[in-house]
């Protein structure tokens, strides 16, 4: 097998040449479908609540690629099979070893509220976290221009007053030590989009 070519469930999947270490919409979908196929073969169904860049690619179409799929593993429990299947998918599809990870738990908690379904295939369902959860995690992290751009895109869909929007977001800000930073970031971006109401 050549670099970037992998034998998947439905045949050959060729990873397009792109920015090294990133996952495009097609990469994410192929990897998740393969993960589902492995789960199905084991008589299980994977359920994930996605946060971060994968949601920005799959749901919002705001980015062309992301470095990984941040998700909370909702099922099966224990999560060891998901990690094993994800490692196999990484090898088969020439993906980074941590292409699927739950490292965002520090920003969204162990069981963030799920919103709409953003991907499904036999053996797998992937939900997006609620927009309030997504934007809260971006505001709490607020590390770089990517977090800022993502938060801005999510906030564009919010309606109502600034105070009403903040009241929806605030309960989801984690860790609580990041609350002040998140509040300032929210106010700055909200006023850029909606003005000072």
Secondary structure, DSSP 8 states (H G I E B T S, - for coil): --TTEEEETTEEEE----STT-EEHHHHHHHHHHHHHHHHHTT--EEEEEETHHHHHHTS---SEES-EEEEEEESSSTHHHHHHHHHHHHHHT--TTSEE-TTHHHH-SS--EEEEEEEETTEEEEEE-HHHHHHHHHHH--SHHHHHHHHHHHTT--S-HHHHHHHHHTT-SSGGGHHHHHHHHHHHHHHHH---
